[in-house]
Amino acid sequence: MTQFSRIGLIGRLNNDRAKYTVRRLIQFLQTCEAIVVVEQQTAMLCEVDTEYPGIDVVDMAELGRSCDLAIVVGGDGSLLSGARDLVEYNVPILGINRGRLGFLTDIVPEDIEQKISEVLTGKYVTEERFMLDMQVERAGQTLCGGDALNDVVLHPGEFIRMLEFELYVDGHFVTSQRSDGMIVSTPTGSTAYALSGGGPIMHPKLDAIGLIPMNPHTLSSRPMVVPGDSVIDILVGEGNSAIPQVTCDGQTHDPVRGGDRVVISKKPQKLLLIHPLNHNFYERCRSKLGWGGHLLEKS
């Protein structure tokens, strides 16, 4: 028996490995007496037999409303997308890695049956992650917005051009800058794009936001870490030759222009992640980032 009665299934990689994993997972979940709810795009991409007994095919919103657990099959990008879609429904998410790095997707394919069985019988740990809310404002009006689990990034779009902008935190002017842009990162995103930009690695339990300038024109410009309840305000300069864009998790893109404000703050709803019992953040960093092991192992 499982403590989760309706389990949602989301797969975002359109390749044979992902298709096989999704179908294998469906078969296993059915032996666990769970109702399997497959997101409709996943069912199409993975060629799921929708006539098979015990399978419901629904859209993402219905999956969020009706399920008490969502399993994402894919890479970190798949989980980021699922997080943005499901955070408002307070559905816990578990990741199966069929991508490359797999910082957020814990379970490897060869361990599916064992690890999923442990989770379904209550052998797991939960972890809350906060997300960012982004809004673009023009002349006091909100033009567009988005959510991000990893980061919100202001960048020059298709062209390699420096951008001019001003940075404010909680209404206080911090600096004006010429650079390739700015990465505003959660602790979750500190091991993603922010890490490539020279930002610090932050433990997921920290209530903090990273501000990482991208290739700044001045050597004194350095990454900053501010309190997690800060409101970040980026005023886009008027003299930019490129058409800047704002992206959320590298997956949504909104153009901005001079005079626009990009306002970023913590999203009220938290994302709930489920991990196997052996989950360890430091071991994850060590294995995924190639850190050194024990000295005795080397000798």
C-alpha positions in Angstrom: 0.0 0.0 0.0 1.1 3.6 -0.6 0.3 6.7 1.5 -0.2 8.5 -1.9 -3.4 7.6 -3.6 -3.2 9.6 -6.8 0.2 10.1 -8.3 0.8 12.5 -11.1 3.4 11.7 -13.8 5.2 14.3 -15.9 7.9 13.6 -18.5 9.5 16.3 -20.5 12.3 14.6 -22.5 11.2 13.4 -25.9 13.7 10.5 -26.3 13.5 6.7 -26.1 15.1 6.6 -22.7 12.5 8.9 -21.2 9.6 7.1 -22.9 10.8 3.8 -21.6 11.2 5.2 -18.1 7.7 6.7 -18.1 6.1 3.4 -19.3 8.1 1.4 -16.8 7.1 3.8 -14.0 3.5 3.5 -14.9 3.6 -0.3 -14.7 5.3 -0.2 -11.3 2.9 2.3 -9.8 0.0 0.2 -10.8 1.4 -2.7 -8.8 1.4 -0.4 -5.8 -2.4 0.1 -6.0 -2.0 3.8 -6.9 -4.1 5.7 -9.4 -1.7 7.0 -12.1 -2.5 10.5 -13.5 -0.5 11.3 -16.6 -0.2 14.8 -17.8 -1.6 15.0 -21.3 1.6 16.2 -23.1 3.6 13.5 -21.3 1.1 10.9 -22.5 1.5 12.1 -26.1 5.3 12.4 -26.1 5.9 9.1 -24.3 3.2 7.2 -26.3 1.3 6.1 -23.2 -1.6 3.7 -23.9 -4.4 5.9 -22.5 -6.8 2.9 -22.8 -4.9 1.0 -20.1 -7.0 0.5 -16.9 -6.1 2.7 -14.0 -4.6 5.6 -16.0 -6.1 9.1 -16.1 -4.8 11.6 -18.7 -5.4 15.2 -17.6 -4.0 18.7 -18.2 -1.4 20.2 -15.8 -3.9 22.2 -13.8 -6.1 19.2 -13.1 -3.1 17.1 -12.2 -2.1 19.8 -9.6 -5.7 19.9 -8.2 -6.2 16.2 -8.0 -2.9 14.5 -7.1 -1.1 14.2 -3.7 2.3 13.5 -5.3 3.9 14.5 -8.7 6.8 12.5 -10.2 8.8 14.3 -12.8 10.9 12.2 -15.3 13.6 14.2 -17.0 16.4 16.6 -16.2 16.6 19.6 -13.9 14.9 21.7 -16.6 11.9 19.3 -16.5 11.6 19.7 -12.7 12.0 23.5 -13.0 9.1 23.6 -15.4 7.0 21.3 -13.3 7.7 23.4 -10.2 6.4 26.6 -11.8 3.3 24.8 -13.0 2.5 23.0 -9.7 3.7 25.3 -6.9 0.3 27.0 -6.5 -1.3 23.6 -5.8 1.0 22.6 -3.0 1.8 19.2 -4.6 5.0 17.6 -3.4 7.4 16.8 -6.3 9.8 13.9 -6.7 12.4 13.8 -9.6 13.7 10.9 -11.6 16.8 11.9 -13.6 16.9 11.3 -17.3 18.9 14.4 -18.1 22.6 15.3 -17.7 23.5 16.8 -14.4 20.5 16.0 -12.2 21.0 18.4 -9.3 17.3 18.4 -8.5 16.2 15.0 -9.9 17.4 12.5 -7.2 16.6 9.0 -8.5 18.6 7.4 -11.2 16.7 5.0 -13.6 18.3 1.8 -12.2 16.9 2.5 -8.8 13.4 3.4 -9.8 11.5 0.5 -8.2 13.5 0.4 -5.0 13.5 4.2 -4.3 9.9 4.8 -5.4 8.8 1.9 -3.2 10.5 3.5 -0.3 9.0 6.8 -0.9 5.5 5.4 -1.3 5.8 3.6 2.1 6.8 6.8 3.9 10.6 6.4 3.8 11.6 9.9 2.5 12.5 13.4 3.6 10.8 16.6 2.6 12.4 19.9 1.9 10.8 23.3 1.3 12.3 25.6 -1.4 11.3 29.1 -2.0 10.7 30.6 -5.5 11.0 34.0 -6.9 8.1 36.2 -8.3 9.1 38.5 -11.2 7.1 41.4 -12.6 8.0 43.8 -15.4 6.5 47.3 -14.7 6.3 50.2 -17.2 5.0 53.6 -16.2 3.5 52.0 -13.0 1.7 49.3 -14.9 2.5 45.6 -14.7 3.3 44.3 -18.2 4.1 40.6 -17.5 5.4 38.3 -14.9 6.7 34.9 -14.0 8.0 32.5 -11.4 11.4 31.0 -11.0 12.8 28.2 -8.8 16.4 28.8 -9.9 16.9 32.4 -11.1 15.6 35.5 -12.8 18.1 36.9 -15.3 18.3 40.2 -17.1 20.4 39.8 -20.3 20.9 41.5 -23.7 18.9 38.9 -25.6 20.3 37.8 -29.0 23.1 40.4 -29.2 26.4 40.6 -27.4 26.0 44.1 -25.9 26.6 45.5 -22.5 23.5 46.7 -20.6 23.1 49.7 -18.4 20.8 49.4 -15.4 20.4 50.5 -11.8 20.0 48.1 -8.9 17.8 48.8 -5.8 17.2 46.5 -2.8 14.2 47.3 -0.6 14.0 50.7 -2.2 17.6 51.6 -1.5 19.8 52.4 -4.4 22.8 50.0 -4.6 24.6 50.7 -7.8 24.4 51.5 -11.5 26.2 49.1 -13.7 27.4 48.3 -17.2 27.5 44.5 -17.7 26.1 41.6 -19.7 23.2 41.6 -17.2 22.3 40.4 -13.7 21.4 37.0 -12.2 19.0 37.0 -9.3 19.3 33.6 -7.7 17.6 31.5 -5.1 19.7 29.1 -3.0 18.4 26.3 -5.3 19.7 28.2 -8.3 23.1 28.9 -6.7 24.4 25.7 -8.3 23.1 26.5 -11.7 23.7 29.6 -13.9 24.7 31.7 -10.9 27.6 29.3 -10.2 28.8 29.7 -13.8 28.7 33.5 -13.2 31.0 33.3 -10.2 28.3 33.4 -7.5 28.5 31.6 -4.2 27.0 28.1 -3.5 24.2 28.5 -1.0 22.7 25.8 1.1 19.0 25.2 0.1 17.9 25.9 3.7 19.2 29.5 3.6 16.7 32.3 3.4 18.8 34.4 1.0 18.9 35.8 -2.5 22.1 36.0 -4.6 22.8 39.0 -6.9 25.4 38.0 -9.5 26.5 40.5 -12.1 27.4 39.0 -15.5 30.8 40.1 -16.8 30.7 43.6 -15.2 32.7 46.4 -16.7 34.2 47.3 -13.3 36.5 44.8 -11.4 35.0 46.0 -8.1 31.6 44.7 -9.0 31.1 41.4 -7.0 28.3 39.0 -6.2 26.1 40.0 -3.2 23.9 37.9 -1.0 20.9 39.7 0.5 18.1 38.6 2.9 15.5 36.3 1.3 12.6 38.8 2.0 14.3 41.5 0.1 12.6 43.2 -2.9 15.0 43.5 -5.8 14.3 46.3 -8.3 16.3 46.6 -11.5 15.7 49.8 -13.5 16.6 49.3 -17.2 18.7 52.1 -18.7 17.5 54.2 -21.6 20.7 54.0 -23.7 20.8 50.3 -24.4 21.4 49.4 -28.0 20.3 45.8 -27.5 16.7 44.7 -26.7 17.1 43.3 -23.2 15.2 40.3 -22.0 14.2 38.9 -18.7 14.1 35.1 -18.3 12.8 32.9 -15.5 14.8 29.6 -15.1 16.1 30.1 -18.7 12.7 28.9 -19.9 10.4 32.0 -20.2 11.5 35.2 -22.0 10.0 38.7 -21.8 11.5 41.7 -23.7 12.0 44.9 -21.8 13.0 48.4 -22.8 14.6 51.5 -21.2 12.7 52.8 -18.2 11.1 49.4 -17.4 11.5 48.1 -13.9 12.1 44.4 -13.2 10.8 43.8 -9.7 11.7 40.5 -8.0 10.7 39.1 -4.6 10.1 35.9 -2.8 6.9 34.0 -3.9 4.5 33.4 -1.0 3.9 29.7 -1.9 6.7 27.3 -1.2 7.7 24.3 -3.3 7.8 21.0 -1.5 10.4 18.5 -2.8 10.6 14.9 -1.8 14.0 13.1 -1.5 15.0 9.6 -0.7 16.3 9.0 2.8 20.0 9.1 1.7 19.7 12.6 0.2 22.7 14.8 1.2 23.3 18.2 -0.2 27.1 18.1 0.3 27.4 14.7 -1.3 25.3 16.0 -4.2 27.7 18.9 -4.7 30.7 16.5 -4.4 29.4 14.1 -7.0 27.9 16.6 -9.5 30.7 19.2 -9.3 33.6 16.9 -9.1 34.8 17.8 -5.7 37.5 15.7 -4.0 36.7 12.6 -1.9 38.3 11.5 1.4 42.1 11.6 1.4 42.4 8.0 2.6 40.4 6.9 -0.6 43.1 8.7 -2.7 46.0 7.0 -0.9 
